[in-house]
Amino acid sequence: MPPDPRPIPRFIADTTQEGIPHGRFAARLRAEFAAACERLAELPAGAAVPEEVDWFPERRWGGRVWVPCSARTESEAGELELFGHVSYEQEEGGEPTGFRAAADFTDVLAEDNPEWRIDLNDEVIGRWRGENGRAGAVTLVWGRPLVRGAFAVTAELDGLAVDQEVVTRERFTLVALDALEGYGDELYVEVKLWSRRGDELAAEGLYAA
């Protein structure tokens, strides 16, 4: 087999092992996320993290476990979605340590955009560097299908799958290379939903047109 002309990393994160957090551990994660929200200088008055946060399946990459989340809240500016992630380190058989959290908010909601097929959030969590200045952004992607029958989700670069997961309780988490540089035109991840029979149900990019 000849050398690959585009030797980019694929399936770089561990698949989810624990699924969606619950119980006392979910409460610990919520406390970390709430603290990150309190640090948002532009968060409208009245906004607060509710007791129940929607957690997404965890993925491990770069020596850390990444757990995305979202939550709805009311504020003086109207309804908002808080979103972000909590990450931590965990040795095999050990307890989680070194918690870090990131948070942001938006007033752009899925129910106000009926043309959406997937409700997506993303954040760059690392950098990949290849040969001769080629590079890409390691990106945490999480979201919800807005169509029925979604069984699995993939992240693709120029038609090449670079990550995939099963949809769990109408939620999914991906870790994929994005914004690939140095191979001609810059390439961006496209997220696709698939039925159990392998039919494509929806496809969305991470960036608004």
Backbone as a ProteinNet text record, in pm:
[ID]
protein_1_A
[PRIMARY]
MPPDPRPIPRFIADTTQEGIPHGRFAARLRAEFAAACERLAELPAGAAVPEEVDWFPERRWGGRVWVPCSARTESEAGELELFGHVSYEQEEGGEPTGFRAAADFTDVLAEDNPEWRIDLNDEVIGRWRGENGRAGAVTLVWGRPLVRGAFAVTAELDGLAVDQEVVTRERFTLVALDALEGYGDELYVEVKLWSRRGDELAAEGLYAA
[TERTIARY]
85.2	0	88.6	67.1	150.3	125	215.8	195.5	66.1	3.4	-119.6	-85	-144.8	-113.3	-168.7	-258.9	-315.4	-315.5	-197.9	-188.8	-236	-366.4	-422.2	-468.5	-470.3	-515.4	-666.5	-708.4	-849.3	-879.6	-1000.1	-1045.5	-943.5	-912	-803	-845.2	-975	-1022.3	-1076.8	-1063.9	-1129.7	-1280.4	-1345.8	-1490.9	-1547.6	-1670.9	-1728.3	-1731.2	-1691.9	-1688.8	-1798.9	-1830.2	-1925.9	-2060.3	-2066.4	-2191.9	-2222.8	-2349.5	-2394.1	-2381.8	-2311.2	-2294.6	-2427.9	-2431	-2551.5	-2512	-2608.4	-2586.7	-2489.3	-2410.9	-2320.4	-2212.2	-2167.1	-2062.6	-2117.3	-2239.6	-2301.1	-2312.1	-2343.3	-2351.6	-2214.9	-2107.3	-1972.4	-1939.7	-1973.1	-1948.7	-2029.4	-2155.2	-2238.3	-2174.2	-2118.1	-2054.6	-1939.2	-1861.5	-1750.8	-1802.7	-1906.9	-1963.9	-2027.1	-2097.8	-2160.2	-2055.8	-1941	-1833.9	-1780.9	-1770.8	-1726.1	-1827.4	-1956.5	-2059.9	-2054.9	-2025.7	-2017.5	-1904	-1805.4	-1692.9	-1721.5	-1837.5	-1871.8	-1913.1	-1829.3	-1853.1	-1977.3	-2010.5	-2121.7	-2251.7	-2253.7	-2375	-2486.4	-2602.6	-2711.1	-2755.7	-2801.9	-2848.4	-2963.5	-2964.6	-3070.4	-3041.6	-2943.8	-2910.2	-2838	-2877.7	-2815.2	-2822.4	-2727.7	-2725.3	-2834.1	-2925.8	-3030.7	-2972.3	-3051.2	-3005.4	-2980.6	-3063.1	-3047.3	-2978.4	-2859.5	-2782	-2785.3	-2794.3	-2791.2	-2645.7	-2603.1	-2466.9	-2464.4	-2351.2	-2332.3	-2227.2	-2222.7	-2126	-1981.8	-1904	-1764.9	-1676.6	-1567.1	-1464	-1327.6	-1233.4	-1098.2	-1002.1	-929.6	-826.5	-722.2	-598.4	-492	-469.1	-494.5	-471.9	-582.4	-692.2	-803.5	-933.8	-1031.9	-1167.5	-1251.5	-1322.4	-1399.4	-1548.3	-1624.7	-1768.4	-1842.8	-1902.8	-1977.3	-2111.2	-2170.9	-2300.6	-2372.9	-2502.7	-2582.1	-2695.3	-2751.1	-2861.1	-2936.2	-3066.8	-3148.4	-3168.3	-3172.6	-3194.7	-3268.6	-3341.8	-3407.3	-3320.6	-3324.3	-3247.2	-3327.3	-3274.4	-3340.8	-3342.3	-3253.3	-3249	-3333.2	-3402.2	-3482.5	-3418.9	-3471.8	-3420.8	-3284.4	-3194.8	-3059.6	-3026.6	-2928.1	-2868.1	-2725.2	-2697.3	-2561.2	-2499.6	-2375.1	-2310.8	-2161.1	-2099.6	-1956.4	-1915.5	-1812.5	-1764.6	-1684.6	-1674.8	-1586.9	-1490.1	-1362.2	-1263.9	-1185.9	-1127.2	-1050.8	-952.4	-857.8	-761.8	-808.7	-780	-817.2	-729.2	-650	-568.1	-656.5	-610.2	-684.9	-715.7	-844.5	-886.5	-880.2	-837	-823.5	-942.2	-933.6	-1038.8	-1009.1	-1112.3	-1091.5	-1022.3	-928.8	-857.4	-837.9	-789.9	-753.1	-868.9	-982.1	-1100.9	-1078.5	-1126.2	-1129.2	-1264.2	-1313.6	-1442.9	-1438.9	-1514.9	-1530.9	-1679.4	-1722.7	-1865.1	-1885.4	-2000	-2041.3	-2194.3	-2254	-2399.9	-2441.1	-2565.7	-2619.9	-2770	-2822.5	-2967.8	-3021.6	-2936.3	-2977	-3016.1	-3145.4	-3198.4	-3253.2	-3247.1	-3287.2	-3432.9	-3522.1	-3663.4	-3695	-3602.6	-3620.5	-3560.5	-3504.7	-3439.3	-3487.1	-3608	-3666.5	-3591.6	-3504.3	-3427.8	-3311	-3274.7	-3166	-3205.5	-3109.1	-3128.3	-3049.9	-2948.3	-2865.8	-2836.6	-2848	-2813.5	-2671.2	-2575.5	-2433.4	-2367.6	-2271.8	-2177	-2037.1	-1938	-1800.8	-1701.4	-1587.3	-1477.1	-1344.8	-1247.6	-1113.5	-1046.4	-994	-929.6	-782.4	-732.8	-592.7	-552.8	-429.2	-371.6	-295.2	-316.8	-237.1	-145.2	-18.5	77.7	132.6	125.8	179.4	307.1	343.1	467.3	449.7	559.8	565.3	456.8	435.7	342	196.3	166.6	27.9	-20	-145.3	-195.5	-346.9	-402.2	-546.9	-583.4	-709.5	-760.5	-831.8	-785.4	-856.4	-979.1	-1096.4	-1220.4	-1317.8	-1367.6	-1474.1	-1607	-1688.9	-1817.6	-1926.4	-2032.1	-2143.4	-2275.9	-2378.8	-2505.1	-2618.6	-2730.2	-2853.4	-2908.8	-2957.3	-3030.9	-3162.8	-3200.9	-3330.7	-3419.6	-3379.8	-3460.1	-3478.7	-3580.7	-3607.7	-3519.2	-3496.8	-3431.9	-3281.5	-3217.4	-3071.5	-3014	-2931.3	-2869	-2720.3	-2651.5	-2507.5	-2474.4	-2356	-2310.3	-2164.3	-2127.8	-1989.1	-1942.4	-1810.5	-1746	-1660.7	-1677.6	-1607.3	-1527.9	-1412.2	-1330.3	-1319.1	-1380.4	-1373.9	-1417.3	-1523.4	-1577.2	-1509	-1404.6	-1332.9	-1377.5	-1430.3	-1473.7	-1352.4	-1353.8	-1243.6	-1286.5	-1416.7	-1466.6	-1610.6	-1657	-1796	-1835.6	-1964.5	-2019.4	-2166.5	-2217.5	-2360.4	-2430.2	-2548.2	-2628.9	-2688.5	-2668.2	-2713.7	-2815.3	-2936.6	-3043.6	-3053.1	-3048.6	-3059.6	-2946.3	-2828.3	-2710.2	-2588.7	-2488.1	-2363.6	-2246.6	-2126.9	-2002.1	-1899.6	-1830	-1724.3	-1596.8	-1482.1	-1354	-1288.3	-1269.5	-1225	-1133.1	-1048.4	-964.8	-1052	-1031.7	-1109.6	-1014.1	-1065.4	-989.3	-850.1	-848.5	-723.2	-651.6	-524.5	-444.9	-331.6	-294.8	-175.4	-200	-327.1	-360.4	-443.9	-406	-486.4	-587	-711.9	-816.3	-832.7	-855.1	-876.9	-1002.4	-993.4	-1103.4	-1166.5	-1299.5	-1372.2	-1458.9	-1480.2	-1558.4	-1705.3	-1761.9	-1905.9	-1958.2	-2063.5	-2124.8	-2244.2	-2250.7	-2359.4	-2430	-2562.9	-2645	-2683.2	-2687.5	-2716.3	-2824.2	-2908.4	-3008.6	-2944	-3017.5	-2968	-2938.6	-3007.5	-2987.6	-2875.1	-2812.4	-2702.8	-2745.1	-2867.4	-2913.3	-2872.8	-2822.5	-2786.7	-2913.3	-2926.8	-3046.4	-3025.6	-2903.3	-2877	-2727.5	-2688.2	-2547.4	-2539.4	-2447.9	-2431	-2283	-2238.2	-2105.1	-2105.7	-1986.6	-1976.1	-1989.8	-1986.4	-1983	-2100.8	-2160.4	-2273.2	-2225.7	-2312.4	-2278.7	-2276.3
-119.1	0	123.9	219.2	339.5	430.7	526.5	620.1	699.7	729.4	808	953.5	1016.6	1157.4	1254	1203.8	1289	1209.5	1194	1109.3	1181.2	1198.5	1269.6	1169.4	1207.7	1115.7	1095.6	971.6	936.1	858.8	873.6	799.2	811.9	936.9	964.9	956.1	958.2	955.4	817.8	781.6	659.9	674.6	566.1	568.5	584.5	630.9	650.2	519.4	526.5	409.3	413.2	530.9	545.4	600.4	655.5	712.3	846.1	872.1	1000.1	998.8	1096.6	1099.2	1110	1055.7	1063.1	1059.6	1081.9	1070.3	1171.6	1128.6	1219.6	1274.3	1192.3	1242.2	1352.2	1338.3	1444.8	1573.3	1559.6	1676.9	1743.5	1663.1	1720.2	1796	1737.6	1804.7	1934.2	1929.5	2049.8	2163.4	2133	2236.4	2302.4	2221.6	2276.8	2363.3	2316.7	2393.2	2522.6	2516.4	2636.8	2742.1	2698.5	2793	2859.9	2782.7	2840.8	2941.9	2912.4	3006.7	3136.2	3126.3	3245.7	3337.7	3282.4	3363.5	3434.2	3409.9	3473.6	3618.9	3710.2	3851.2	3904.4	3852.7	3906.4	3827.3	3733	3655.3	3747	3749.2	3838.6	3811.7	3914.8	3904.2	3805.6	3731.8	3635.3	3496	3480.4	3348.1	3266.5	3141.7	3052.7	2910.1	2828.7	2688.1	2613.6	2546.8	2472.3	2349.5	2290.4	2170.7	2055.1	2043.4	1936.5	1990.3	1940.2	1976.4	1858.6	1886.1	1779.4	1745.1	1629	1582.5	1494.1	1494.8	1416.6	1308.5	1204.3	1096.6	1147.9	1090.6	1133.2	1073.5	1145.7	1093.9	1126.3	1036.6	1058.2	1088.2	1200.5	1238.3	1324.7	1309	1396.5	1384.6	1266.5	1247.1	1299.4	1345.5	1396.7	1335	1331.1	1288.2	1414.2	1422.3	1541.9	1509.4	1589.2	1566.5	1695.5	1700.8	1821	1830.5	1949	1968.4	2087.9	2096.2	2213.7	2224.7	2343.8	2366.1	2492.3	2489.3	2607.4	2687.9	2819.9	2907.8	3032.4	3093.2	3220.5	3333.5	3446.9	3563.5	3688.9	3802.7	3928.8	3953	3886.4	3899.5	3794.3	3708.2	3602.7	3466.2	3365.2	3229.4	3214.5	3146.5	3122.8	2974.8	2934.9	2802.8	2821.6	2763.2	2755.8	2628.4	2634.6	2514.8	2519.4	2403.3	2395.6	2253.2	2238.4	2105	2109	1992.7	1970.6	1860.2	1877.8	1773.3	1742.6	1623.3	1582.2	1473	1447.8	1339.3	1220.3	1100.4	982	864.4	818.7	700.2	575.4	470.1	344.1	300.1	288	246.7	354.5	475.4	583.8	678.5	780	880.4	998	1065.3	1183.5	1295.5	1362.1	1474.4	1582.4	1698.1	1804.2	1854.2	1880	1924	2061.9	2078.1	2207.2	2219.7	2341.8	2361.9	2485.6	2480.3	2594.3	2612.5	2737.2	2764.7	2883.3	2884.8	2996.5	2995.2	3088.7	3092.4	3146.8	3119.5	3170.6	3190.3	3283.7	3300.1	3246.7	3181.7	3118.5	2974.5	2945.8	2818.9	2735.1	2603.5	2511.5	2531.8	2555.4	2567	2691.8	2788.6	2908.2	2893.3	2776.7	2752.2	2618.8	2615	2488.4	2422.5	2496.4	2436.3	2351.2	2364.6	2283.5	2136.3	2050	1905.3	1844.6	1917.9	1876.6	2001.3	1990.1	2100	2073.8	2158	2130.8	2236.9	2191.7	2278.8	2222.6	2308.5	2259.9	2352.2	2295.3	2374.6	2306.4	2385.5	2334.4	2300.9	2177.9	2134.5	2097.5	2110	2076.2	2107.5	2074.5	2105	1983.5	1949.5	1846.3	1911.6	1866.2	1919.5	1805.4	1821.8	1724.5	1774.5	1714.7	1751	1879.1	1952.1	2070	2173	2198.1	2302	2261.6	2137	2092.3	2078.1	2112.3	2117.2	2109.7	2095.8	2094.4	2116.5	2146.9	2172.6	2048.7	1993.8	1883.7	1944.6	1898.6	1966.3	1871.2	1914.7	1844.5	1891.5	1797.6	1828.8	1751.8	1820.5	1750.9	1809	1726.1	1776.1	1677.2	1713.9	1634.5	1623.3	1506.5	1495.6	1572.1	1638.8	1704.7	1635.9	1514.8	1430.2	1295.9	1223.3	1093.9	983.8	882.3	762.4	763.3	865	871.5	764.5	679.1	569.9	595.1	652.6	676.4	811.1	860.3	989.3	976.8	1043.8	1046.2	1189.5	1208	1332.9	1303.7	1382.6	1356.6	1478.4	1450.7	1551.7	1513.2	1592.9	1567	1424.2	1378.1	1245.6	1132.3	1162.7	1060.7	1065.8	955.1	951.7	957.8	1053.6	1068.3	1038.7	1022.9	977.1	930.5	846	802.3	753.7	762.3	714.5	677.9	595.3	566.5	681	718.6	821	760.3	828.4	779.1	876.6	831.1	915.3	1048.1	1038.9	1156.2	1255.9	1205.8	1290.8	1218.6	1295.4	1235	1328.6	1269.7	1343.3	1288.1	1377.7	1340.9	1416.6	1359.6	1430	1409.5	1516.5	1502	1617.5	1588.5	1692	1781.9	1912	2009.5	2117.1	2199.1	2310.9	2264.9	2163	2103.7	2199.8	2226.3	2321.2	2249.4	2302.8	2254.3	2150.4	2117.1	2019.5	2085	2204	2278.5	2363.5	2359.3	2435.8	2384.1	2477.4	2437	2350.4	2240.5	2145.2	2150.9	2139.4	2150.1	2025.9	1994.6	1877.2	1895.1	1785.4	1776.2	1663.3	1692	1592.7	1531.8	1396.5	1327.2	1231.8	1227.4	1132.7	1016.1	896.1	774.8	693.5	629.7	539.5	405.3	320.4	186.2	106.1	136	65.5	126	233	295	401.6	452.8	562	696.1	787.1	919.9	1001.2	1054	1129.4	1280.2	1324.5	1468.7	1492.3	1611.2	1650.7	1800.4	1837.6	1978	2007.4	2124.8	2172.8	2242.8	2272.1	2339.6	2490.7	2542.8	2687	2731.9	2843.4	2898.1	2942.9	2922.6	2964.1	3115.8
0	0	0	-89.9	-95.6	23.6	50.6	161.5	144.5	255.4	255	225.9	124.8	95.8	199.1	285.3	390.5	521.3	584.1	705.1	830.8	841	956	1060.7	1188.2	1293.9	1289.6	1309.9	1312	1439.4	1491.9	1610	1724.1	1756.8	1850.4	1996.6	2024.6	2163.3	2198.4	2325.3	2372.8	2354.3	2318	2312.2	2453.7	2462.9	2595.4	2674	2801	2888.3	2993.8	3043	3152.5	3107.2	2986.6	2939.5	3005.5	3028.4	3082.9	3235.3	3294	3440	3513.6	3634.8	3716.7	3864.2	3950.1	4093.7	4150.4	4249.7	4319	4228.1	4132.1	4043.5	3952.7	3906.6	3827.8	3910.3	4039.1	4126.4	4139.5	4147.2	4154.8	4026.2	3913.7	3786.6	3776.7	3825.2	3820.9	3899.4	4015.3	4097.2	4021.2	3949.7	3871.3	3757.3	3690.2	3579.9	3629.5	3741.9	3798.1	3832.3	3886	3918.2	3791.8	3681.9	3555.3	3502.5	3518.7	3475	3554.8	3683.2	3767.4	3724.4	3655	3608.7	3476	3415.9	3289.3	3314	3274.8	3304.6	3233.8	3116.7	3038.2	3055.8	3147.9	3169.4	3219.3	3152.7	3194.5	3338.6	3402.5	3540.3	3550.2	3659.8	3685	3635.5	3546.8	3493	3599.1	3611.9	3709.9	3657.7	3700.8	3660.7	3737.6	3669.9	3740.8	3811.2	3896.8	3967.2	3870.8	3768.5	3670.4	3546.1	3520	3401.7	3305.3	3177.1	3076.9	3045.1	3091.6	3065.9	2942.5	2875.1	2754.2	2780.8	2698.7	2723	2727.7	2817.1	2833.7	2724.2	2692.1	2602.5	2662.8	2647.6	2700.1	2585.3	2600.8	2503.6	2573.6	2534.8	2585.2	2734.4	2790.3	2932.7	3022.2	2962.1	3040.8	2991.1	3081.2	3046.2	3028.9	2916.8	2882.3	2887.6	2964	2980.8	2944.3	2826.8	2788.4	2860.6	2855.1	2919.4	2859.7	2890.9	2857.8	2958.2	2969.7	3063.7	3021.9	3037.6	3010.4	3137.8	3121.8	3236	3190.6	3282.6	3256.7	3309.9	3239.9	3281.6	3249.6	3288.2	3255.2	3104.9	3031.3	2885.5	2814.7	2890.5	2832.2	2853.7	2785.6	2803.5	2737	2805.5	2756.9	2765.7	2688.8	2705.5	2755.8	2869.6	2920.2	2864.7	2822.8	2770	2798.7	2796.2	2822.2	2852	2932.1	2965.3	3094.9	3157.1	3271.4	3231.1	3263	3234.5	3361.7	3363.1	3480.5	3440.3	3528.8	3512.1	3596.1	3548.3	3625.6	3585.1	3680.2	3657.2	3661.3	3599.2	3598.2	3741	3773.7	3906.4	4012.1	3974.4	4071.2	4071.3	4155	4166.1	4072.3	4023.7	3939.8	4017.2	3953.2	4012.7	3905.8	3949.9	3855.9	3771.2	3834.6	3760.6	3698.5	3576.6	3507.8	3438.4	3428.6	3363.8	3275.5	3167.8	3078	3051.8	3037.4	3019.4	2926	2861.1	2777.4	2773.1	2701.8	2692.8	2557	2520.5	2395.5	2409.8	2331.6	2324.3	2191.9	2114.6	1989	2020.9	2019.9	2068.1	1953.2	1971.5	1865.1	1823.7	1920.4	1887.1	1804.1	1803.2	1722.3	1582.9	1554.5	1425.7	1368.6	1316.7	1271.8	1157.2	1089.9	981	1030.4	1159.1	1211.8	1212.4	1181.3	1188.7	1304.8	1348.8	1463.1	1545.1	1675.8	1767	1816.7	1774.3	1796.9	1883.8	1965.2	2034.8	2011.1	2019.5	2000.9	2070.6	2103.3	2158.4	2127.3	2085.6	2058.7	2191.2	2201.4	2326.3	2306	2184	2160	2017.4	1986.6	1855	1804	1677	1611.8	1509.9	1508	1412.1	1327.9	1198.3	1105.5	1042.1	928.4	861.5	779.3	763.7	675.6	705.3	833.7	873.7	870.6	837.2	838.4	981.9	1004	1141.8	1141.5	1261.9	1278.2	1423.9	1447.4	1581.7	1633.2	1745.3	1809.5	1877.8	1837.8	1875.1	1943.1	2058.5	2129.6	2072	2026.6	1964.2	2038.2	2076.8	2142	2093.5	2099.2	2049.6	2061.9	1995.9	1999.5	1857.1	1821.3	1694.5	1705.1	1598.5	1590.7	1487.8	1449.6	1361.7	1430.7	1392.6	1454.1	1395.8	1477.7	1428.2	1427.8	1489	1489.1	1581.1	1526.5	1601.3	1626.6	1527.6	1538.6	1476.6	1510.5	1460	1419	1310.3	1266.7	1249	1260	1222.7	1100.4	994.5	869.6	825.1	766.4	700.6	553.3	467.2	323.7	291.6	357.8	332.8	406.7	484.7	561.2	706.4	759.9	899.7	991	1085	1179.8	1322.7	1346.8	1475.8	1457.7	1549.9	1547.2	1685	1714.9	1841.2	1821.5	1910.7	1915.8	1988.1	1943.5	2010.8	2137.8	2251.1	2381.5	2440.1	2460.1	2517.3	2443.7	2310.1	2223	2244.8	2280.2	2298.7	2244.5	2205.2	2157.4	2183.8	2186.8	2203.7	2105.2	2037.8	1944.6	1979.8	1943.9	1950.2	1814.7	1741.2	1602.6	1563.3	1467.3	1407.1	1321.5	1330.8	1254.2	1201.7	1109	1053.6	1009.2	924.2	877.6	783.9	811.6	734.6	661.8	545.1	476.3	369.8	343	239.4	129.9	90.4	-5.5	68.6	26.5	95	237.7	331.4	470.4	478.3	551.8	561.2	699.6	704.1	829.4	851.7	978.8	1015.4	975.7	930	908	995.3	1070.9	1159.7	1087.8	1087.8	1019.4	1115	1103	1178.5	1089	1149.8	1075.2	1146.9	1067.8	1123.5	1155.1	1223.5	1255.6	1128.1	1020.5	894	810.7	860.3	787.6	689.2	701.7	616.5	677.4	594.1	642.3	667.2	787.9	826.2	821.9	849.8	855.2	853.2	809.4	808.4	837.5	927.5	964.2	984.7	940.9	972.1	1107.5	1155.7	1285.5	1274.8	1153.5	1137	1052	1092.3	1016	879.2	779.3	643.3	632.2
[MASK]
+++++++++++++++++++++++++++++++++++++++++++++++++++++++++++++++++++++++++++++++++++++++++++++++++++++++++++++++++++++++++++++++++++++++++++++++++++++++++++++++++++++++++++++++++++++++++++++++++++++++++++++++++

